[in-house]
Amino acid sequence: MKKDLSDIIEEIVQDMDNTITGVWNSVELRTDVCKTKWIRKGKKVFDSVGNEYTITDFEVDSWIKYEPAPPDVLPLEGTIYLEEPYFMTGTKMSANMEWTKEGNDLTQKTPIVWYLDFIRFREFGRDSAIDFESDVRIFFLDETNVRQFYTKDHRQEVVRPMTELLEEFISTVRKNRNFKRIDDFEILTFTRFGTEREQGYFENILDANLSGVELRVTLVKYKENCTC
C-alpha cells in the first residue's frame, strides 16, 4: 500500500457529493428539492456563486426554507452546496488534540467524519488483484442540544442527517471502481456520543455535545492499473 489508509479514506470523504438541486416555488415561498441529505436547521448552504443562506426549516427530501429569503435576495435554486464534513483521523487522544487546536467554533468543525485508526489490516501479494483489506470504524457526528433535545429529537435532528452523510460515504465508495463493492455494513446509532456504555462505544473524545452514527465496514481496495 503506497498511501496511508487515513489518506485514502480522506480522499473518499473529499469526493463525496455535497450538492443538491433546488427549484424555487413562488407559491409556497420555498425551494423544492428531491434530496436534503445532511441538511439541518441552523446550518449553512451556499449557491453556485458562494452566497450564504441559513436553513430555517425543511421537509426531508421535499423542500427547504432559509434566511435571507426572497425578496431580500434572489431565490436559492439550481445547484445548492451543503457544508463539507470536517475530517479527522487517529486515536481518541490524537483526535481530541486536533479538535482542540481548531478553535471553539463548532460551525467550523461540524459535521465530523472521524476515522478511527484501522482495527484489522491485511495486505496481499503481488499476484493478487487486491491491494489491501481492512476493517474500519468511521464516526459521522454533528452538534446536538443536550438540554432541550429528547431522545426522539436527537434521532430526528442529528442521527437522521448523519445517517444520510454515512450513506453518501458508502455511495461514493460504490462508485469508485478501485474498491470492491460494499454490500454489507453495520450502522450503530447513539443519541449522545460518549454517553452510551454498551460494548464498542467510546467515552466522549471531544469537548463538545455530539450525536451521530458509527459505520463498521470491511474496505477492500484493488491495485490500481493492475494487469493481473
LINMO-V292793 format. One record per run of one state. SS is the DSSP state (H for helix, E for strand, L for the rest). FROM is the first residue (numbers start at 0). LEN is the number of residues. If there is no record, write none. Layout:
[[SS,FROM,LEN] [SS,FROM,LEN]]
This chain:
[[L,0,4] [H,4,11] [L,15,3] [E,18,7] [L,25,4] [E,29,4] [L,33,10] [E,43,3] [L,46,5] [E,51,8] [L,59,3] [E,62,5] [L,67,10] [E,77,5] [L,82,3] [E,85,5] [L,90,1] [H,91,10] [L,101,4] [H,105,3] [L,108,3] [E,111,12] [L,123,6] [E,129,14] [L,143,7] [H,150,25] [L,175,3] [E,178,1] [L,179,6] [E,185,5] [L,190,19] [E,209,13] [L,222,6]]
